[in-house]
Amino acid sequence: MVAWLTDPFASPLLQRALAEVLVLSLACGPLGVWVLLYREAYAAESISHGMLPGLVLAVLAGAPLVLGAAAGVLVAAAGIALVARDERLGADIGVAVCVSALVGLGALLALAPASPARLQELMFGDLLGVTGRDIVLAAALAGAAGLALVGGYRSLLLVGFDRGTARALGARPARWEPALLAVLAVGTVAAAPGLGSLLLVALVLAPAAAALALTRRLPFTLALAAALAGISGAAGLVLSYHLELAAGASVALCAVALAALALLAGRQVAPAH
Amino acid sequence: MTGVEVRDLGGGYAPGRDALRGVGFAAAPGAIVGVLGPNGGGKTTLFRALLGELPVRRGEIALPAPPAYVPQTDRARLDFPVSAFDVALMGAYARTPFWRRVARADRDAARAALARLGLAEQAEATFGALSGGQRQRVLIARALLQDAAVLLLDEPFGGVDAVSAARIEALLAELRAEGRTLFVATHDVRQARGWDQVLCLHGRQIAYGPPAAVLTAATLQATYGSELIVLEGGRTAVGVGHHEH
């Protein structure tokens, strides 16, 4: 049994994949908790899907994926902010239209005859293909996101818990709500090369949903979300090795399976108010 | 401690659309000011102005120090994984640098504030699992941690149980005795009669002064208009049935 769990990691390929996914988990798990508490799950999904054209253009230009991800996230965020402002559509419809358009544009670019056949990798990530440099980069970005969350803990709590009183208690909503979205963007960029534009949301949101269902104190929730993200990552890699499945998809499915189990086992979350 | 002085205050949430105008009064330290008015009459807008958070504001406000604010309990999220103690402790966040742990003295103060409101045993309970009245008391404990000379309470008696109401009422009297100035938004005219001053708002200031002088049938009529219910025998009550959220 132990060998079944450890065998996969004899390969340097899987060692690097494990390092990448663990590094990402430390930031993505806690980030997801804040995203869910701020009811920004849709924004998380939109930003990560909407960056696809940026990733494709990076491949076409031979630039680093992280650079494309950063540019893609900026364009997606700007587009979403712009369209969401149109009162005829309403924010939700605006975001949906904008993201569909961006995913479509990304696919169009990627499927053009001149493009290298890497669309799959951009949408689903290439966890087994990460290099040492990718890991260092992911660690730097995830570390920055994690530090921002630790430093902003009390302010994020004040604003999220009781927006109307936050300023009187020392935290400005107008500063911390955009700050969380900025951290989300950084986390998204960090996770893009490993998990891809479609799957990375699973590592952000699923462990967080599980942790929220299982804990009653925020510091534990944040720590558990990081741990569950890491466990999903490791379990996904083991499964993908033995069952010969795609690595990123296995990680995403493990995260979602854990969340489903936790929601079944955990407390009934208080109704949204 | 000095009191609160407001002169010719007006403003609202967007330019050209005043939610409140013509407000002027002076409240001494150690006074409870009842703030009466219909929903949308400007009670919360006045509090926003005193907090320095009203987007559009004219006139002058003199405060001894930034006030503490107790929101209506339904403004706080029930699905956050925080305990009553965690919430009370938020009152000390503003004086704690972000890289430091909250001071032991403040943690002790949070427990003491909860105990003062009869919630010593609920300190570790999840905020969202408490009753409405208990949650209101936790939010008041949070304001106590701010140790402010001026407290603004937005309908602290709205929808609370009798035990909580009695606790809150007793605490208000204690805070008044400590020389703090309290502004209490309420719909309960009879309760306001027991306080020091009454401020009646209906988009503008209708009246300000001691309850005996202000709480006349004519002033209440001007404040509440059609919401006012005249009971048999000439006593008046305020109809707030539509206020439930």
Chai-1 contact restraints between the chains, C-beta under 6 A:
chainA,res_idxA,chainB,res_idxB,connection_type,confidence,min_distance_angstrom,max_distance_angstrom,comment,restraint_id
A,G151,B,F98,contact,1.0,0.0,6.0,A-B,restraint_1
A,R154,B,Y93,contact,1.0,0.0,6.0,A-B,restraint_2
A,F161,B,R77,contact,1.0,0.0,6.0,A-B,restraint_3
A,F161,B,F80,contact,1.0,0.0,6.0,A-B,restraint_4
A,D162,B,A76,contact,1.0,0.0,6.0,A-B,restraint_5
A,G164,B,P71,contact,1.0,0.0,6.0,A-B,restraint_6
A,G164,B,R75,contact,1.0,0.0,6.0,A-B,restraint_7
A,T165,B,Y69,contact,1.0,0.0,6.0,A-B,restraint_8
A,T165,B,P71,contact,1.0,0.0,6.0,A-B,restraint_9
A,R167,B,E53,contact,1.0,0.0,6.0,A-B,restraint_10
A,A168,B,L51,contact,1.0,0.0,6.0,A-B,restraint_11
A,A168,B,Y69,contact,1.0,0.0,6.0,A-B,restraint_12
A,L169,B,M90,contact,1.0,0.0,6.0,A-B,restraint_13
A,L169,B,Y93,contact,1.0,0.0,6.0,A-B,restraint_14
A,L169,B,A94,contact,1.0,0.0,6.0,A-B,restraint_15
A,G170,B,Y93,contact,1.0,0.0,6.0,A-B,restraint_16
A,G170,B,A94,contact,1.0,0.0,6.0,A-B,restraint_17
A,T215,B,P81,contact,1.0,0.0,6.0,A-B,restraint_18
A,R216,B,P81,contact,1.0,0.0,6.0,A-B,restraint_19
A,R216,B,T126,contact,1.0,0.0,6.0,A-B,restraint_20
A,R217,B,P81,contact,1.0,0.0,6.0,A-B,restraint_21
A,L218,B,P81,contact,1.0,0.0,6.0,A-B,restraint_22
A,L218,B,V82,contact,1.0,0.0,6.0,A-B,restraint_23
A,T221,B,P81,contact,1.0,0.0,6.0,A-B,restraint_24
A,V269,B,D79,contact,1.0,0.0,6.0,A-B,restraint_25
A,A270,B,L78,contact,1.0,0.0,6.0,A-B,restraint_26
A,A270,B,D79,contact,1.0,0.0,6.0,A-B,restraint_27
A,A270,B,G128,contact,1.0,0.0,6.0,A-B,restraint_28
A,A272,B,D79,contact,1.0,0.0,6.0,A-B,restraint_29
A,H273,B,L78,contact,1.0,0.0,6.0,A-B,restraint_30
